[in-house]
Amino acid sequence: MLDLEPDVFTWPNPLDIALSLKRSAERSARRRSDPFRSAMSMLTFYINRAGDKIDPAQRECLEAAKDELRILYGRPRRHPKT
């Protein structure tokens, strides 16, 4: 479990969300995997848990934050949906 900044998943900027998650993951002594996986896991968990209750624009922002996390950690981008 990471110590997240308040309301981080409601922020409008995907890069800000990704940077915050990266900071939280790298500072945490309680994470069980590498920082990238911890940050991505928290983001994915939130998106899945929110389900249909999340605003479509915010879901898009959070999906973009996943791409920003991948860039920050030098991971390949996901394949676009066809």
PyMOL Python script that loads the backbone (N, CA, C, O; Angstrom):
from pymol import cmd

cmd.read_pdbstr("""\
ATOM      1  N   MET A   1       0.846  -1.173   0.000  1.00  0.00           N
ATOM      2  CA  MET A   1       0.000   0.000   0.000  1.00  0.00           C
ATOM      3  C   MET A   1       0.892   1.237   0.000  1.00  0.00           C
ATOM      4  O   MET A   1       1.833   1.343   0.787  1.00  0.00           O
ATOM      5  N   LEU A   2       0.582   2.165  -0.892  1.00  0.00           N
ATOM      6  CA  LEU A   2       1.365   3.384  -0.993  1.00  0.00           C
ATOM      7  C   LEU A   2       0.672   4.522  -0.244  1.00  0.00           C
ATOM      8  O   LEU A   2      -0.550   4.534  -0.099  1.00  0.00           O
ATOM      9  N   ASP A   3       1.466   5.465   0.221  1.00  0.00           N
ATOM     10  CA  ASP A   3       0.932   6.690   0.809  1.00  0.00           C
ATOM     11  C   ASP A   3       0.771   7.691  -0.322  1.00  0.00           C
ATOM     12  O   ASP A   3       1.751   8.257  -0.808  1.00  0.00           O
ATOM     13  N   LEU A   4      -0.474   7.907  -0.738  1.00  0.00           N
ATOM     14  CA  LEU A   4      -0.754   8.766  -1.882  1.00  0.00           C
ATOM     15  C   LEU A   4      -1.106  10.171  -1.452  1.00  0.00           C
ATOM     16  O   LEU A   4      -1.580  10.399  -0.339  1.00  0.00           O
ATOM     17  N   GLU A   5      -0.863  11.123  -2.360  1.00  0.00           N
ATOM     18  CA  GLU A   5      -1.276  12.497  -2.105  1.00  0.00           C
ATOM     19  C   GLU A   5      -2.806  12.555  -2.163  1.00  0.00           C
ATOM     20  O   GLU A   5      -3.428  11.788  -2.897  1.00  0.00           O
ATOM     21  N   PRO A   6      -3.405  13.453  -1.397  1.00  0.00           N
ATOM     22  CA  PRO A   6      -4.869  13.550  -1.374  1.00  0.00           C
ATOM     23  C   PRO A   6      -5.454  13.819  -2.771  1.00  0.00           C
ATOM     24  O   PRO A   6      -4.975  14.682  -3.507  1.00  0.00           O
ATOM     25  N   ASP A   7      -6.480  13.073  -3.103  1.00  0.00           N
ATOM     26  CA  ASP A   7      -7.241  13.264  -4.349  1.00  0.00           C
ATOM     27  C   ASP A   7      -6.402  13.140  -5.621  1.00  0.00           C
ATOM     28  O   ASP A   7      -6.776  13.697  -6.653  1.00  0.00           O
ATOM     29  N   VAL A   8      -5.299  12.436  -5.573  1.00  0.00           N
ATOM     30  CA  VAL A   8      -4.411  12.340  -6.729  1.00  0.00           C
ATOM     31  C   VAL A   8      -5.132  11.807  -7.968  1.00  0.00           C
ATOM     32  O   VAL A   8      -4.807  12.204  -9.087  1.00  0.00           O
ATOM     33  N   PHE A   9      -6.099  10.922  -7.783  1.00  0.00           N
ATOM     34  CA  PHE A   9      -6.779  10.336  -8.933  1.00  0.00           C
ATOM     35  C   PHE A   9      -7.827  11.258  -9.546  1.00  0.00           C
ATOM     36  O   PHE A   9      -8.429  10.913 -10.563  1.00  0.00           O
ATOM     37  N   THR A  10      -8.054  12.415  -8.949  1.00  0.00           N
ATOM     38  CA  THR A  10      -9.004  13.386  -9.497  1.00  0.00           C
ATOM     39  C   THR A  10      -8.298  14.539 -10.198  1.00  0.00           C
ATOM     40  O   THR A  10      -8.955  15.413 -10.763  1.00  0.00           O
ATOM     41  N   TRP A  11      -6.978  14.553 -10.169  1.00  0.00           N
ATOM     42  CA  TRP A  11      -6.226  15.637 -10.801  1.00  0.00           C
ATOM     43  C   TRP A  11      -6.452  15.627 -12.308  1.00  0.00           C
ATOM     44  O   TRP A  11      -6.663  14.563 -12.889  1.00  0.00           O
ATOM     45  N   PRO A  12      -6.410  16.799 -12.954  1.00  0.00           N
ATOM     46  CA  PRO A  12      -6.687  16.871 -14.393  1.00  0.00           C
ATOM     47  C   PRO A  12      -5.499  16.570 -15.309  1.00  0.00           C
ATOM     48  O   PRO A  12      -5.687  16.356 -16.506  1.00  0.00           O
ATOM     49  N   ASN A  13      -4.288  16.551 -14.766  1.00  0.00           N
ATOM     50  CA  ASN A  13      -3.103  16.389 -15.609  1.00  0.00           C
ATOM     51  C   ASN A  13      -2.497  14.987 -15.431  1.00  0.00           C
ATOM     52  O   ASN A  13      -2.057  14.645 -14.333  1.00  0.00           O
ATOM     53  N   PRO A  14      -2.472  14.170 -16.503  1.00  0.00           N
ATOM     54  CA  PRO A  14      -1.939  12.811 -16.393  1.00  0.00           C
ATOM     55  C   PRO A  14      -0.475  12.757 -15.938  1.00  0.00           C
ATOM     56  O   PRO A  14      -0.091  11.853 -15.195  1.00  0.00           O
ATOM     57  N   LEU A  15       0.334  13.714 -16.378  1.00  0.00           N
ATOM     58  CA  LEU A  15       1.738  13.724 -15.982  1.00  0.00           C
ATOM     59  C   LEU A  15       1.869  13.992 -14.480  1.00  0.00           C
ATOM     60  O   LEU A  15       2.694  13.369 -13.812  1.00  0.00           O
ATOM     61  N   ASP A  16       1.071  14.903 -13.950  1.00  0.00           N
ATOM     62  CA  ASP A  16       1.109  15.191 -12.512  1.00  0.00           C
ATOM     63  C   ASP A  16       0.720  13.949 -11.701  1.00  0.00           C
ATOM     64  O   ASP A  16       1.322  13.655 -10.668  1.00  0.00           O
ATOM     65  N   ILE A  17      -0.288  13.233 -12.182  1.00  0.00           N
ATOM     66  CA  ILE A  17      -0.716  12.002 -11.509  1.00  0.00           C
ATOM     67  C   ILE A  17       0.420  10.993 -11.520  1.00  0.00           C
ATOM     68  O   ILE A  17       0.740  10.394 -10.493  1.00  0.00           O
ATOM     69  N   ALA A  18       1.028  10.807 -12.688  1.00  0.00           N
ATOM     70  CA  ALA A  18       2.116   9.833 -12.823  1.00  0.00           C
ATOM     71  C   ALA A  18       3.309  10.207 -11.948  1.00  0.00           C
ATOM     72  O   ALA A  18       3.893   9.340 -11.299  1.00  0.00           O
ATOM     73  N   LEU A  19       3.672  11.466 -11.923  1.00  0.00           N
ATOM     74  CA  LEU A  19       4.800  11.908 -11.096  1.00  0.00           C
ATOM     75  C   LEU A  19       4.520  11.685  -9.617  1.00  0.00           C
ATOM     76  O   LEU A  19       5.406  11.268  -8.871  1.00  0.00           O
ATOM     77  N   SER A  20       3.298  11.959  -9.194  1.00  0.00           N
ATOM     78  CA  SER A  20       2.930  11.752  -7.802  1.00  0.00           C
ATOM     79  C   SER A  20       2.986  10.272  -7.430  1.00  0.00           C
ATOM     80  O   SER A  20       3.506   9.916  -6.372  1.00  0.00           O
ATOM     81  N   LEU A  21       2.453   9.411  -8.293  1.00  0.00           N
ATOM     82  CA  LEU A  21       2.493   7.978  -8.035  1.00  0.00           C
ATOM     83  C   LEU A  21       3.925   7.465  -8.005  1.00  0.00           C
ATOM     84  O   LEU A  21       4.264   6.601  -7.197  1.00  0.00           O
ATOM     85  N   LYS A  22       4.762   7.999  -8.888  1.00  0.00           N
ATOM     86  CA  LYS A  22       6.172   7.597  -8.919  1.00  0.00           C
ATOM     87  C   LYS A  22       6.861   7.984  -7.612  1.00  0.00           C
ATOM     88  O   LYS A  22       7.584   7.180  -7.024  1.00  0.00           O
ATOM     89  N   ARG A  23       6.635   9.214  -7.162  1.00  0.00           N
ATOM     90  CA  ARG A  23       7.226   9.654  -5.888  1.00  0.00           C
ATOM     91  C   ARG A  23       6.770   8.763  -4.743  1.00  0.00           C
ATOM     92  O   ARG A  23       7.578   8.325  -3.925  1.00  0.00           O
ATOM     93  N   SER A  24       5.477   8.501  -4.692  1.00  0.00           N
ATOM     94  CA  SER A  24       4.927   7.679  -3.611  1.00  0.00           C
ATOM     95  C   SER A  24       5.513   6.277  -3.629  1.00  0.00           C
ATOM     96  O   SER A  24       5.865   5.733  -2.582  1.00  0.00           O
ATOM     97  N   ALA A  25       5.617   5.692  -4.815  1.00  0.00           N
ATOM     98  CA  ALA A  25       6.133   4.328  -4.931  1.00  0.00           C
ATOM     99  C   ALA A  25       7.603   4.254  -4.542  1.00  0.00           C
ATOM    100  O   ALA A  25       8.031   3.292  -3.905  1.00  0.00           O
ATOM    101  N   GLU A  26       8.371   5.261  -4.920  1.00  0.00           N
ATOM    102  CA  GLU A  26       9.806   5.234  -4.624  1.00  0.00           C
ATOM    103  C   GLU A  26      10.091   5.531  -3.156  1.00  0.00           C
ATOM    104  O   GLU A  26      11.122   5.106  -2.635  1.00  0.00           O
ATOM    105  N   ARG A  27       9.212   6.242  -2.488  1.00  0.00           N
ATOM    106  CA  ARG A  27       9.402   6.553  -1.069  1.00  0.00           C
ATOM    107  C   ARG A  27       8.911   5.439  -0.142  1.00  0.00           C
ATOM    108  O   ARG A  27       9.351   5.337   1.003  1.00  0.00           O
ATOM    109  N   SER A  28       8.012   4.619  -0.638  1.00  0.00           N
ATOM    110  CA  SER A  28       7.350   3.639   0.216  1.00  0.00           C
ATOM    111  C   SER A  28       8.282   2.512   0.649  1.00  0.00           C
ATOM    112  O   SER A  28       9.016   1.941  -0.158  1.00  0.00           O
ATOM    113  N   ALA A  29       8.234   2.214   1.927  1.00  0.00           N
ATOM    114  CA  ALA A  29       8.976   1.073   2.455  1.00  0.00           C
ATOM    115  C   ALA A  29       8.060  -0.143   2.570  1.00  0.00           C
ATOM    116  O   ALA A  29       8.510  -1.233   2.923  1.00  0.00           O
ATOM    117  N   ARG A  30       6.772   0.046   2.270  1.00  0.00           N
ATOM    118  CA  ARG A  30       5.795  -1.027   2.424  1.00  0.00           C
ATOM    119  C   ARG A  30       5.446  -1.736   1.118  1.00  0.00           C
ATOM    120  O   ARG A  30       4.684  -2.703   1.125  1.00  0.00           O
ATOM    121  N   ARG A  31       5.988  -1.271   0.008  1.00  0.00           N
ATOM    122  CA  ARG A  31       5.640  -1.907  -1.262  1.00  0.00           C
ATOM    123  C   ARG A  31       6.294  -3.274  -1.371  1.00  0.00           C
ATOM    124  O   ARG A  31       7.340  -3.530  -0.775  1.00  0.00           O
ATOM    125  N   ARG A  32       5.661  -4.144  -2.143  1.00  0.00           N
ATOM    126  CA  ARG A  32       6.132  -5.520  -2.264  1.00  0.00           C
ATOM    127  C   ARG A  32       6.829  -5.802  -3.577  1.00  0.00           C
ATOM    128  O   ARG A  32       7.468  -6.843  -3.729  1.00  0.00           O
ATOM    129  N   SER A  33       6.717  -4.890  -4.529  1.00  0.00           N
ATOM    130  CA  SER A  33       7.365  -5.080  -5.825  1.00  0.00           C
ATOM    131  C   SER A  33       8.117  -3.811  -6.194  1.00  0.00           C
ATOM    132  O   SER A  33       8.199  -2.876  -5.397  1.00  0.00           O
ATOM    133  N   ASP A  34       8.665  -3.781  -7.404  1.00  0.00           N
ATOM    134  CA  ASP A  34       9.442  -2.606  -7.815  1.00  0.00           C
ATOM    135  C   ASP A  34       8.516  -1.382  -7.913  1.00  0.00           C
ATOM    136  O   ASP A  34       7.300  -1.538  -8.028  1.00  0.00           O
ATOM    137  N   PRO A  35       9.081  -0.174  -7.868  1.00  0.00           N
ATOM    138  CA  PRO A  35       8.258   1.044  -7.848  1.00  0.00           C
ATOM    139  C   PRO A  35       7.304   1.166  -9.040  1.00  0.00           C
ATOM    140  O   PRO A  35       6.158   1.584  -8.873  1.00  0.00           O
ATOM    141  N   PHE A  36       7.770   0.805 -10.242  1.00  0.00           N
ATOM    142  CA  PHE A  36       6.893   0.902 -11.409  1.00  0.00           C
ATOM    143  C   PHE A  36       5.646   0.050 -11.222  1.00  0.00           C
ATOM    144  O   PHE A  36       4.527   0.525 -11.418  1.00  0.00           O
ATOM    145  N   ARG A  37       5.839  -1.197 -10.847  1.00  0.00           N
ATOM    146  CA  ARG A  37       4.700  -2.102 -10.682  1.00  0.00           C
ATOM    147  C   ARG A  37       3.770  -1.636  -9.569  1.00  0.00           C
ATOM    148  O   ARG A  37       2.551  -1.756  -9.690  1.00  0.00           O
ATOM    149  N   SER A  38       4.331  -1.109  -8.492  1.00  0.00           N
ATOM    150  CA  SER A  38       3.499  -0.614  -7.391  1.00  0.00           C
ATOM    151  C   SER A  38       2.645   0.569  -7.840  1.00  0.00           C
ATOM    152  O   SER A  38       1.446   0.619  -7.566  1.00  0.00           O
ATOM    153  N   ALA A  39       3.270   1.512  -8.527  1.00  0.00           N
ATOM    154  CA  ALA A  39       2.539   2.692  -8.996  1.00  0.00           C
ATOM    155  C   ALA A  39       1.465   2.307 -10.008  1.00  0.00           C
ATOM    156  O   ALA A  39       0.329   2.774  -9.921  1.00  0.00           O
ATOM    157  N   MET A  40       1.821   1.460 -10.963  1.00  0.00           N
ATOM    158  CA  MET A  40       0.863   1.037 -11.984  1.00  0.00           C
ATOM    159  C   MET A  40      -0.272   0.239 -11.352  1.00  0.00           C
ATOM    160  O   MET A  40      -1.427   0.362 -11.760  1.00  0.00           O
ATOM    161  N   SER A  41       0.054  -0.562 -10.373  1.00  0.00           N
ATOM    162  CA  SER A  41      -0.958  -1.365  -9.688  1.00  0.00           C
ATOM    163  C   SER A  41      -1.980  -0.483  -8.972  1.00  0.00           C
ATOM    164  O   SER A  41      -3.181  -0.743  -9.043  1.00  0.00           O
ATOM    165  N   MET A  42      -1.513   0.546  -8.290  1.00  0.00           N
ATOM    166  CA  MET A  42      -2.430   1.445  -7.595  1.00  0.00           C
ATOM    167  C   MET A  42      -3.346   2.166  -8.578  1.00  0.00           C
ATOM    168  O   MET A  42      -4.538   2.329  -8.316  1.00  0.00           O
ATOM    169  N   LEU A  43      -2.797   2.592  -9.692  1.00  0.00           N
ATOM    170  CA  LEU A  43      -3.579   3.288 -10.704  1.00  0.00           C
ATOM    171  C   LEU A  43      -4.627   2.353 -11.315  1.00  0.00           C
ATOM    172  O   LEU A  43      -5.793   2.724 -11.451  1.00  0.00           O
ATOM    173  N   THR A  44      -4.213   1.167 -11.672  1.00  0.00           N
ATOM    174  CA  THR A  44      -5.130   0.187 -12.253  1.00  0.00           C
ATOM    175  C   THR A  44      -6.205  -0.209 -11.249  1.00  0.00           C
ATOM    176  O   THR A  44      -7.377  -0.329 -11.608  1.00  0.00           O
ATOM    177  N   PHE A  45      -5.817  -0.412  -9.997  1.00  0.00           N
ATOM    178  CA  PHE A  45      -6.781  -0.756  -8.953  1.00  0.00           C
ATOM    179  C   PHE A  45      -7.851   0.319  -8.836  1.00  0.00           C
ATOM    180  O   PHE A  45      -9.041   0.012  -8.771  1.00  0.00           O
ATOM    181  N   TYR A  46      -7.429   1.575  -8.811  1.00  0.00           N
ATOM    182  CA  TYR A  46      -8.399   2.665  -8.683  1.00  0.00           C
ATOM    183  C   TYR A  46      -9.357   2.687  -9.870  1.00  0.00           C
ATOM    184  O   TYR A  46     -10.568   2.806  -9.685  1.00  0.00           O
ATOM    185  N   ILE A  47      -8.828   2.575 -11.079  1.00  0.00           N
ATOM    186  CA  ILE A  47      -9.670   2.597 -12.285  1.00  0.00           C
ATOM    187  C   ILE A  47     -10.681   1.452 -12.242  1.00  0.00           C
ATOM    188  O   ILE A  47     -11.866   1.656 -12.507  1.00  0.00           O
ATOM    189  N   ASN A  48     -10.215   0.257 -11.911  1.00  0.00           N
ATOM    190  CA  ASN A  48     -11.107  -0.901 -11.867  1.00  0.00           C
ATOM    191  C   ASN A  48     -12.139  -0.780 -10.749  1.00  0.00           C
ATOM    192  O   ASN A  48     -13.300  -1.145 -10.929  1.00  0.00           O
ATOM    193  N   ARG A  49     -11.720  -0.278  -9.615  1.00  0.00           N
ATOM    194  CA  ARG A  49     -12.614  -0.158  -8.461  1.00  0.00           C
ATOM    195  C   ARG A  49     -13.687   0.894  -8.712  1.00  0.00           C
ATOM    196  O   ARG A  49     -14.832   0.728  -8.290  1.00  0.00           O
ATOM    197  N   ALA A  50     -13.325   1.969  -9.391  1.00  0.00           N
ATOM    198  CA  ALA A  50     -14.291   3.036  -9.669  1.00  0.00           C
ATOM    199  C   ALA A  50     -15.341   2.574 -10.675  1.00  0.00           C
ATOM    200  O   ALA A  50     -16.492   3.005 -10.617  1.00  0.00           O
ATOM    201  N   GLY A  51     -14.949   1.710 -11.584  1.00  0.00           N
ATOM    202  CA  GLY A  51     -15.889   1.144 -12.545  1.00  0.00           C
ATOM    203  C   GLY A  51     -16.634   2.193 -13.344  1.00  0.00           C
ATOM    204  O   GLY A  51     -16.042   3.139 -13.865  1.00  0.00           O
ATOM    205  N   ASP A  52     -17.945   2.012 -13.433  1.00  0.00           N
ATOM    206  CA  ASP A  52     -18.785   2.926 -14.219  1.00  0.00           C
ATOM    207  C   ASP A  52     -19.041   4.246 -13.512  1.00  0.00           C
ATOM    208  O   ASP A  52     -19.586   5.173 -14.111  1.00  0.00           O
ATOM    209  N   LYS A  53     -18.656   4.343 -12.252  1.00  0.00           N
ATOM    210  CA  LYS A  53     -18.906   5.564 -11.494  1.00  0.00           C
ATOM    211  C   LYS A  53     -17.951   6.692 -11.877  1.00  0.00           C
ATOM    212  O   LYS A  53     -18.208   7.860 -11.583  1.00  0.00           O
ATOM    213  N   ILE A  54     -16.856   6.338 -12.530  1.00  0.00           N
ATOM    214  CA  ILE A  54     -15.862   7.348 -12.888  1.00  0.00           C
ATOM    215  C   ILE A  54     -16.292   8.098 -14.148  1.00  0.00           C
ATOM    216  O   ILE A  54     -16.806   7.503 -15.095  1.00  0.00           O
ATOM    217  N   ASP A  55     -16.076   9.402 -14.143  1.00  0.00           N
ATOM    218  CA  ASP A  55     -16.380  10.235 -15.293  1.00  0.00           C
ATOM    219  C   ASP A  55     -15.528   9.788 -16.483  1.00  0.00           C
ATOM    220  O   ASP A  55     -14.332   9.548 -16.315  1.00  0.00           O
ATOM    221  N   PRO A  56     -16.106   9.670 -17.671  1.00  0.00           N
ATOM    222  CA  PRO A  56     -15.327   9.208 -18.832  1.00  0.00           C
ATOM    223  C   PRO A  56     -14.081  10.058 -19.121  1.00  0.00           C
ATOM    224  O   PRO A  56     -13.048   9.527 -19.528  1.00  0.00           O
ATOM    225  N   ALA A  57     -14.178  11.350 -18.913  1.00  0.00           N
ATOM    226  CA  ALA A  57     -13.018  12.215 -19.145  1.00  0.00           C
ATOM    227  C   ALA A  57     -11.916  11.920 -18.126  1.00  0.00           C
ATOM    228  O   ALA A  57     -10.733  11.935 -18.467  1.00  0.00           O
ATOM    229  N   GLN A  58     -12.301  11.652 -16.885  1.00  0.00           N
ATOM    230  CA  GLN A  58     -11.299  11.337 -15.861  1.00  0.00           C
ATOM    231  C   GLN A  58     -10.696   9.967 -16.117  1.00  0.00           C
ATOM    232  O   GLN A  58      -9.502   9.772 -15.887  1.00  0.00           O
ATOM    233  N   ARG A  59     -11.495   9.008 -16.590  1.00  0.00           N
ATOM    234  CA  ARG A  59     -10.963   7.689 -16.939  1.00  0.00           C
ATOM    235  C   ARG A  59      -9.906   7.831 -18.038  1.00  0.00           C
ATOM    236  O   ARG A  59      -8.852   7.198 -17.986  1.00  0.00           O
ATOM    237  N   GLU A  60     -10.202   8.660 -19.018  1.00  0.00           N
ATOM    238  CA  GLU A  60      -9.250   8.903 -20.105  1.00  0.00           C
ATOM    239  C   GLU A  60      -7.959   9.521 -19.557  1.00  0.00           C
ATOM    240  O   GLU A  60      -6.862   9.157 -19.980  1.00  0.00           O
ATOM    241  N   CYS A  61      -8.098  10.443 -18.629  1.00  0.00           N
ATOM    242  CA  CYS A  61      -6.940  11.076 -17.994  1.00  0.00           C
ATOM    243  C   CYS A  61      -6.116  10.039 -17.239  1.00  0.00           C
ATOM    244  O   CYS A  61      -4.887  10.057 -17.312  1.00  0.00           O
ATOM    245  N   LEU A  62      -6.770   9.144 -16.521  1.00  0.00           N
ATOM    246  CA  LEU A  62      -6.057   8.113 -15.758  1.00  0.00           C
ATOM    247  C   LEU A  62      -5.395   7.097 -16.682  1.00  0.00           C
ATOM    248  O   LEU A  62      -4.305   6.610 -16.382  1.00  0.00           O
ATOM    249  N   GLU A  63      -6.032   6.777 -17.790  1.00  0.00           N
ATOM    250  CA  GLU A  63      -5.406   5.882 -18.772  1.00  0.00           C
ATOM    251  C   GLU A  63      -4.169   6.553 -19.369  1.00  0.00           C
ATOM    252  O   GLU A  63      -3.161   5.892 -19.622  1.00  0.00           O
ATOM    253  N   ALA A  64      -4.248   7.862 -19.591  1.00  0.00           N
ATOM    254  CA  ALA A  64      -3.088   8.608 -20.087  1.00  0.00           C
ATOM    255  C   ALA A  64      -1.983   8.641 -19.032  1.00  0.00           C
ATOM    256  O   ALA A  64      -0.799   8.651 -19.369  1.00  0.00           O
ATOM    257  N   ALA A  65      -2.370   8.658 -17.760  1.00  0.00           N
ATOM    258  CA  ALA A  65      -1.377   8.633 -16.680  1.00  0.00           C
ATOM    259  C   ALA A  65      -0.596   7.318 -16.700  1.00  0.00           C
ATOM    260  O   ALA A  65       0.580   7.291 -16.336  1.00  0.00           O
ATOM    261  N   LYS A  66      -1.239   6.235 -17.119  1.00  0.00           N
ATOM    262  CA  LYS A  66      -0.524   4.963 -17.266  1.00  0.00           C
ATOM    263  C   LYS A  66       0.595   5.105 -18.293  1.00  0.00           C
ATOM    264  O   LYS A  66       1.717   4.648 -18.076  1.00  0.00           O
ATOM    265  N   ASP A  67       0.271   5.745 -19.413  1.00  0.00           N
ATOM    266  CA  ASP A  67       1.299   5.957 -20.440  1.00  0.00           C
ATOM    267  C   ASP A  67       2.423   6.841 -19.916  1.00  0.00           C
ATOM    268  O   ASP A  67       3.596   6.598 -20.200  1.00  0.00           O
ATOM    269  N   GLU A  68       2.060   7.869 -19.149  1.00  0.00           N
ATOM    270  CA  GLU A  68       3.080   8.753 -18.572  1.00  0.00           C
ATOM    271  C   GLU A  68       3.982   7.983 -17.604  1.00  0.00           C
ATOM    272  O   GLU A  68       5.193   8.201 -17.579  1.00  0.00           O
ATOM    273  N   LEU A  69       3.405   7.097 -16.820  1.00  0.00           N
ATOM    274  CA  LEU A  69       4.209   6.260 -15.917  1.00  0.00           C
ATOM    275  C   LEU A  69       5.187   5.399 -16.707  1.00  0.00           C
ATOM    276  O   LEU A  69       6.355   5.270 -16.341  1.00  0.00           O
ATOM    277  N   ARG A  70       4.694   4.816 -17.790  1.00  0.00           N
ATOM    278  CA  ARG A  70       5.573   3.988 -18.625  1.00  0.00           C
ATOM    279  C   ARG A  70       6.749   4.810 -19.157  1.00  0.00           C
ATOM    280  O   ARG A  70       7.886   4.340 -19.177  1.00  0.00           O
ATOM    281  N   ILE A  71       6.466   6.028 -19.581  1.00  0.00           N
ATOM    282  CA  ILE A  71       7.534   6.907 -20.088  1.00  0.00           C
ATOM    283  C   ILE A  71       8.519   7.240 -18.971  1.00  0.00           C
ATOM    284  O   ILE A  71       9.731   7.175 -19.173  1.00  0.00           O
ATOM    285  N   LEU A  72       8.004   7.596 -17.795  1.00  0.00           N
ATOM    286  CA  LEU A  72       8.869   7.961 -16.671  1.00  0.00           C
ATOM    287  C   LEU A  72       9.805   6.828 -16.268  1.00  0.00           C
ATOM    288  O   LEU A  72      10.930   7.071 -15.831  1.00  0.00           O
ATOM    289  N   TYR A  73       9.339   5.594 -16.416  1.00  0.00           N
ATOM    290  CA  TYR A  73      10.150   4.439 -16.039  1.00  0.00           C
ATOM    291  C   TYR A  73      10.839   3.789 -17.236  1.00  0.00           C
ATOM    292  O   TYR A  73      11.456   2.733 -17.095  1.00  0.00           O
ATOM    293  N   GLY A  74      10.741   4.404 -18.402  1.00  0.00           N
ATOM    294  CA  GLY A  74      11.423   3.881 -19.580  1.00  0.00           C
ATOM    295  C   GLY A  74      10.869   2.551 -20.051  1.00  0.00           C
ATOM    296  O   GLY A  74      11.601   1.728 -20.601  1.00  0.00           O
ATOM    297  N   ARG A  75       9.586   2.338 -19.840  1.00  0.00           N
ATOM    298  CA  ARG A  75       8.924   1.103 -20.274  1.00  0.00           C
ATOM    299  C   ARG A  75       8.234   1.351 -21.602  1.00  0.00           C
ATOM    300  O   ARG A  75       7.867   2.486 -21.907  1.00  0.00           O
ATOM    301  N   PRO A  76       8.052   0.306 -22.395  1.00  0.00           N
ATOM    302  CA  PRO A  76       7.361   0.490 -23.681  1.00  0.00           C
ATOM    303  C   PRO A  76       5.909   0.887 -23.485  1.00  0.00           C
ATOM    304  O   PRO A  76       5.254   0.466 -22.532  1.00  0.00           O
ATOM    305  N   ARG A  77       5.426   1.701 -24.399  1.00  0.00           N
ATOM    306  CA  ARG A  77       4.028   2.118 -24.353  1.00  0.00           C
ATOM    307  C   ARG A  77       3.137   0.951 -24.741  1.00  0.00           C
ATOM    308  O   ARG A  77       3.553   0.043 -25.462  1.00  0.00           O
ATOM    309  N   ARG A  78       1.913   0.990 -24.253  1.00  0.00           N
ATOM    310  CA  ARG A  78       0.971  -0.078 -24.597  1.00  0.00           C
ATOM    311  C   ARG A  78       0.547   0.069 -26.056  1.00  0.00           C
ATOM    312  O   ARG A  78       0.647   1.152 -26.634  1.00  0.00           O
ATOM    313  N   HIS A  79       0.089  -0.993 -26.625  1.00  0.00           N
ATOM    314  CA  HIS A  79      -0.387  -0.967 -27.995  1.00  0.00           C
ATOM    315  C   HIS A  79      -1.750  -0.293 -28.041  1.00  0.00           C
ATOM    316  O   HIS A  79      -2.596  -0.544 -27.183  1.00  0.00           O
ATOM    317  N   PRO A  80      -1.973   0.568 -29.046  1.00  0.00           N
ATOM    318  CA  PRO A  80      -3.284   1.214 -29.134  1.00  0.00           C
ATOM    319  C   PRO A  80      -4.370   0.204 -29.463  1.00  0.00           C
ATOM    320  O   PRO A  80      -4.127  -0.802 -30.130  1.00  0.00           O
ATOM    321  N   LYS A  81      -5.578   0.493 -28.981  1.00  0.00           N
ATOM    322  CA  LYS A  81      -6.695  -0.392 -29.271  1.00  0.00           C
ATOM    323  C   LYS A  81      -7.081  -0.250 -30.734  1.00  0.00           C
ATOM    324  O   LYS A  81      -7.040   0.842 -31.301  1.00  0.00           O
ATOM    325  N   THR A  82      -7.452  -1.362 -31.328  1.00  0.00           N
ATOM    326  CA  THR A  82      -7.839  -1.299 -32.752  1.00  0.00           C
ATOM    327  C   THR A  82      -9.315  -1.493 -32.921  1.00  0.00           C
ATOM    328  O   THR A  82      -9.816  -1.471 -34.046  1.00  0.00           O
TER     329      THR A  82
END
""", "prot")
cmd.dss("prot")
cmd.show_as("cartoon", "prot")
cmd.util.cbc("prot")
cmd.orient("prot")
